[in-house]
Amino acid sequence: MTIAQIAERAGVSGSSVYALFASKEGLLRALIQEALFGQGYQAASARLDAEADPVEQLRMTATVARGIYESESTLLGLLRGASGFSLALRRLEASLEEKRFALQQARVLRLFEAGRAREGLSLDKARRLLWMYTSRDVYRLLVLEGGFTPEEYETWLSQTLVTTLVAPPARATSAKGPR
């Protein structure tokens, strides 16, 4: 499809499309950015940022991931299919993953600052684990190819993040000492 055809379908001039997006790649980048980081993401992100408990933030991360991946599943297929043929699209996908990794840093940092991180887990490893578990690939493997419902994915992801990243609660002791 040409820029002229895109403009015609949108009811605008080709020069307007070029002025806003510069190229088909720019248009695709804008569409993907909106799908990934649009209003739904912004609202969920605001709820996450307002949550003071870092463990609850991890649980909420599963809801955010599910919402994003459910809404983008059609676009995800387009991006994956196209990125195999285009270096520019592979670079775009990589830059979006870098952005996702950077956006998750605050959540992991809050967990460490609150002293709630699992013992022996470094900040860098915790960030990598959060990034990996919340990836599109995991969603695709479990939901799109693996038979999980989106609800099952969200529950699994929430439990997995807490189990993997959060220190278990201290065991209760009695007056006679540990059991």
Secondary structure, 3 states (H helix, E strand, C coil): CCHHHHHHHHCCCHHHHHHHHCCHHHHHHHHHHHHHHCHHHHHHHHHHHHCCCHHHHHHHHHHHHHHHHHHHHHHHHHHHHHHCCCHHHHHHHHHHHHHHHHHCHHHHHHHHHCCCECCCCCHHHHHHHHHHHCCHHHHHHHHHCCCCCHHHHHHHHHHHHHHHHECCCCCCCECCECC
